Amino acid sequence: MAWPTSERGMRLMAWTMIATLVVAFVVVRGCIAYAHRRGMLDQPGQRRSHTVPTARGGGLGLVVAWVLAMLLVLPGSLPWPLLAALLAGTLGVAAIGWLDDHGDLPVRPRLLVQLAACAVFAAAVCSHGLAWWWWPLLVLAGTWSINLHNFIDGIDGLLAQQCIFVGVGIACIAAGIGSPVLLAASGAFSMAALGFWWFNRSPARIFMGDVGSGAVGFIIFALTTLVWLVDAPALWAALLLSSSVATDATLTLLSRMRGGRRWYSAHREHLYQWLVRRGHGHARVGGYYLAWNLCVVAPLAAAAMAWPGLAPLCCVLGYGLAAVAWVGGKRAILRSVAHG
């Protein structure tokens, strides 16, 4: 997966980053007006963390900006089956999410589209280097990534901030393994997320909606898989980038399943939601997750890249620390609730 590294190519990459940011900003601004005109507003409620009616569907701007950027820089650099599967999967997941944002859809059609998107992309990846026995695991991993990022999109700015972090992180990994294609794709992803974050930061003017949260989950899965395809040891560092949100979503899901509750129904039991409920505020909670990413995740990912032999240990350590923080945080919050 090569991409021109000449001065002209680098200028094209820089202008692509700027254009992606601008397109995302403009489209999200239009989504706010559209959502108010169509009544696409999330109302406050017992299972929600916001207090005023807020527009949804702003993730469309992120998706549109990133897809346009990929159509500009990837043709001729990424094998066409991979490019087609990447863009078709992104657009398919975004489309079913857009329909869900207009009116609640049943779980089954959403899940079928997600599985199909991940199945097609996984097949394209396996046909370009990975063993085919990885295919079912990739399908499951991609579907879980789509849903866990949907679960994490529950307070102002958190998921957009996570997308920026992962995009920058994979761009750094791409630079380290010498993949300008991945550098361009992940850099554009972070710029698109930044354009959306401006309107989603606390107090949010618009939420990402299923059109965005599902699509970014697929994009992060796809970019992480492409890192694996280019340089297998670098996968550990790429996996680390999502450790904080993946741990929160996974342990919350397991906790709800263990308690006999419907895991797919709306709730406020994620660690970040408990923190908001205890009065920490959306911006402050986002700051906690950002500090964790910068102080724990980023150094471990850098160590994994610097010492490939220790990369699996760094990844396990990162997820282990995130699990310890999740358990400790939930216990502390529940104790404070019990004591009034």
C-alpha positions, -999 to +999 in steps of 0.1 A: +000+000+000+022+028-013+014+064-018+035+091-034+059+106-009+072+134-032+068+170-023+036+171-045+022+141-026+029+157+008+012+189-003-018+170-015-020+152+019-018+185+038-045+201+017-066+170+020-064+173+058-075+210+057-103+203+032-116+173+053-118+196+084-137+223+065-161+199+048-169+182+082-175+216+098-198+228+071-218+196+068-222+193+105-235+229+107-260+220+080-270+189+100-279+211+130-304+230+108-317+199+092-323+181+125-342+210+140-363+213+108-371+176+109-376+173+146-346+150+150-340+159+186-329+137+215-351+146+245-338+145+281-348+115+301-340+091+329-317+070+307-299+100+290-271+122+303-282+156+287-307+181+301-320+199+270-334+187+237-304+183+213-301+176+176-288+143+165-273+130+133-242+152+132-220+122+125-231+125+089-206+154+085-178+133+097-186+104+074-191+126+043-158+144+049-138+113+054-153+094+025-146+123+002-110+125+014-106+087+008-119+091-028-093+118-033-062+101-019-067+063-019-076+054-056-044+040-072-028+036-038-050+010-021-060-022-040-095-016-054-112-045-036-099-031-003-110+004-011-144-007-023-150-028+008-138+000+031-160+027+015-190+004+010-188-008+046-186+027+059-215+040+038-236+009+046-233+012+083-238+050+081-269+046+060-286+022+083-277+045+112-291+075+094-324+057+089-324+048+126-318+084+135-350+094+117-370+067+134-361+038+156-353+006+136-355-029+150-322-045+161-322-072+134-318-050+102-291-029+119-272-060+130-275-076+095-261-045+078-232-043+103-224-080+099-225-077+061-202-046+061-177-064+083-179-097+063-172-080+030-143-060+044-128-090+062-130-110+030-112-083+011-085-082+038-081-120+038-078-120+000-048-096+004-026-114+029-044-126+061-052-163+065-089-170+058-094-186+092-092-150+106-123-141+086-150-150+113-130-134+140-127-102+120-164-102+114-171-105+151-145-079+160-158-054+135-194-058+146-184-054+182-163-023+173-194-007+157-216-014+187-191-005+214-185+029+198-223+034+197-225+026+234-197+051+242-215+079+224-234+090+255-220+123+267-208+155+250-176+153+231-164+119+244-166+098+212-154+126+190-124+131+212-117+094+211-118+095+173-093+123+172-070+104+195-072+072+176-068+089+142-037+107+154-024+076+170-028+054+139-012+082+119+018+081+141+019+043+138+016+046+100+046+070+100+066+045+120+059+016+097+062+037+065+027+036+052+017+070+037-017+055+027-026+048+063-011+081+074-035+099+050-065+079+059-061+082+097-051+118+095-082+126+075-102+107+101-089+128+129-096+160+110-132+149+102-137+141+139-123+175+149-147+193+126-176+174+143-162+178+178-164+216+175-202+214+176-203+183+199-181+197+227-199+205+260-225+219+259-232+200+227-252+216+199-256+182+181-250+146+188-232+121+165-263+099+162-262+063+149-251+075+115-218+086+130-212+063+160-217+031+140-196+044+111-167+055+132-167+021+149-164+005+115-137+030+104-116+024+135-119-014+130-109-011+094-079+012+100-067-011+128-070-041+105-051-024+078-023-017+103-022-054+109-021-061+071+009-037+066+029-046+097+016-073+120+036-063+152+022-028+150-013-042+156-007-043+193-001-006+194-031+001+173-053-021+196-041-001+226-055+031+213-091+020+219-084+003+252-102+028+275-135+029+256-134-008+247-129-018+283-157+005+295-181-008+269-171-045+273-172-046+311-204-027+313-220-051+288-208-082+308-220-066+340-255-060+326-257-095+311-246-110+345-273-091+362-299-104+338-307-070+322-313-064+285-278-054+273-290-036+242-315-013+258-307+023+267-291+028+301-266+050+320-243+023+335-211+030+317-183+044+339-184+077+321-221+080+326-218+072+363-192+100+366-216+124+350-244+113+372-222+120+403-218+156+392-184+156+374-198+172+342-194+162+306-163+183+299-145+171+330-153+134+324-140+138+288-109+153+304-104+122+325-105+099+295-082+122+275-057+123+304-058+085+306-052+082+269-023+106+269-006+095+302-012+057+300-023+046+265+000+068+244+032+058+263+024+021+262+016+023+224+049+042+219+067+014+239+050-012+218+063+004+186+098+009+200+102-026+213+081-050+191+090-080+213+073-064+242+043-052+222+019-080+233+028-074+270+022-036+265-012-043+251-022-067+278-009-042+304-029-014+289-062-033+289-054-047+324-049-012+338-081+000+321-100-029+337-085-021+372-095+016+367-130+006+357-136-017+386-121+007+411-140+036+397-173+018+397-168+006+433-159+041+445-189+056+429-213+029+442-198+034+477-205+071+475-240+064+464-246+041+493-234+067+517-256+094+502 
